[in-house]
Amino acid sequence: MKKVNWLLVLAVVVGFVCGGMAVAGIEDLGHEMYPPPDGVDMTVKENAKQYVETAPPLALLMIPIAWLAGTFIASFISTLICPSQWRTILFVISAVFLVLSVAMLITFPSTWYMWAIPLLLLFPFGFMGTGVARMIRK
């Protein structure tokens, strides 16, 4: 029976919490900069679709920017905590953020660049987060 690396588990959990907080903060900033129209229920798919069609590009870019920042921060923090397992951290965090991003894109109306950014850049941002943390730890 293989021993559980509890430091790795702790690192990933703490990383996800920090990354999730970063995503929430950046998305909230985007909503403050570009609020949806007053009185419009964004949980109604037609309203959300209409908003996506008329919203400024930066308003929509804030969402994938938040995911990239969250991936970077989560992998960075996790690698600071458990630097010996940076490859595992990179894969787990980047893969989970990618799955969550795709799930959100499937359920929410989106543009082509909202798809392209996470698909192309989440793993590189996770790699950058682990790389910066490894440089700091040296």
C-alpha positions in Angstrom: 0.0 0.0 0.0 1.4 3.3 -1.1 1.8 6.1 1.5 -0.2 9.3 1.0 1.9 12.4 0.5 -0.1 14.6 2.9 2.1 17.6 2.1 1.2 17.3 -1.5 -2.5 17.1 -0.7 -2.2 20.1 1.6 -0.3 22.0 -1.1 -2.9 21.3 -3.8 -5.9 22.2 -1.5 -4.2 25.5 -0.3 -3.3 26.2 -3.9 -6.9 25.7 -5.1 -8.3 27.9 -2.3 -5.8 30.7 -3.2 -6.4 30.3 -6.9 -10.2 30.3 -6.4 -10.0 33.4 -4.4 -8.0 35.0 -7.2 -10.5 34.0 -9.8 -13.4 35.3 -7.7 -11.6 38.6 -7.1 -10.7 39.2 -10.7 -14.2 38.3 -11.9 -15.7 40.6 -9.3 -13.4 43.4 -10.6 -14.7 42.7 -14.1 -18.3 42.9 -12.9 -17.5 46.2 -11.2 -15.8 47.6 -14.3 -18.5 46.4 -16.7 -21.7 45.7 -14.7 -24.6 43.9 -16.5 -27.6 46.0 -17.3 -29.8 46.9 -14.3 -32.8 44.6 -13.8 -31.5 41.9 -16.1 -31.4 38.4 -14.7 -28.2 36.9 -15.9 -29.3 33.4 -14.8 -31.7 33.4 -17.8 -29.8 32.0 -20.7 -31.3 34.4 -23.3 -30.4 37.4 -21.2 -26.8 36.1 -20.8 -26.6 35.4 -24.5 -27.7 39.0 -25.3 -25.2 40.4 -22.8 -22.4 38.5 -24.4 -23.3 39.7 -27.8 -23.3 43.4 -26.7 -20.7 43.4 -24.0 -17.3 45.1 -24.5 -14.5 42.6 -25.3 -12.6 43.5 -22.1 -15.7 42.6 -20.0 -15.6 39.1 -21.6 -11.8 38.8 -21.4 -11.8 39.3 -17.7 -13.3 35.8 -17.3 -10.4 33.9 -19.0 -7.9 36.3 -17.5 -9.2 35.3 -14.1 -8.8 31.6 -14.9 -5.2 32.1 -16.1 -4.4 34.1 -13.0 -6.0 31.5 -10.8 -4.1 28.7 -12.4 -0.8 30.6 -12.0 -1.4 31.5 -8.4 -2.7 28.0 -7.5 0.3 26.3 -9.0 2.7 28.9 -7.6 1.4 28.5 -4.0 1.3 24.7 -4.2 4.8 24.5 -5.5 6.1 26.8 -2.8 4.6 24.4 -0.2 5.7 21.1 -1.9 8.4 21.9 -4.5 9.5 18.3 -5.0 6.1 17.4 -6.5 5.9 20.3 -9.0 5.1 18.1 -12.0 2.1 16.5 -10.2 1.0 20.0 -9.0 1.3 21.4 -12.5 -0.8 18.6 -14.1 -3.5 18.4 -11.4 -4.1 22.1 -11.0 -3.9 22.9 -14.7 -6.2 20.0 -15.6 -8.8 20.9 -12.9 -8.9 24.6 -13.9 -9.2 23.5 -17.6 -12.1 21.2 -16.8 -13.9 23.9 -14.7 -13.3 26.4 -17.5 -14.8 24.2 -20.1 -17.7 23.3 -17.9 -18.4 27.0 -17.4 -18.1 27.7 -21.1 -20.5 25.0 -22.0 -23.1 26.3 -19.6 -22.7 30.0 -20.3 -22.9 31.7 -23.7 -19.4 32.6 -24.8 -17.2 33.8 -27.7 -14.5 32.0 -29.6 -11.7 33.7 -27.7 -13.2 32.8 -24.4 -12.7 29.2 -25.6 -9.3 29.7 -27.1 -7.6 31.4 -24.2 -8.1 28.6 -21.6 -7.6 25.8 -24.1 -4.3 27.2 -25.2 -2.9 29.0 -22.1 -4.0 27.3 -18.9 -1.2 24.7 -18.9 1.5 27.3 -19.8 0.3 29.5 -17.0 0.4 26.5 -14.6 3.9 25.8 -15.8 4.9 29.4 -15.2 3.5 29.3 -11.7 5.5 26.2 -10.8 8.6 27.6 -12.5 8.5 30.9 -10.7 8.0 29.1 -7.3 10.9 26.8 -8.1 13.1 29.7 -8.9 12.2 31.4 -5.6 12.8 28.2 -3.6 16.3 27.8 -5.0 
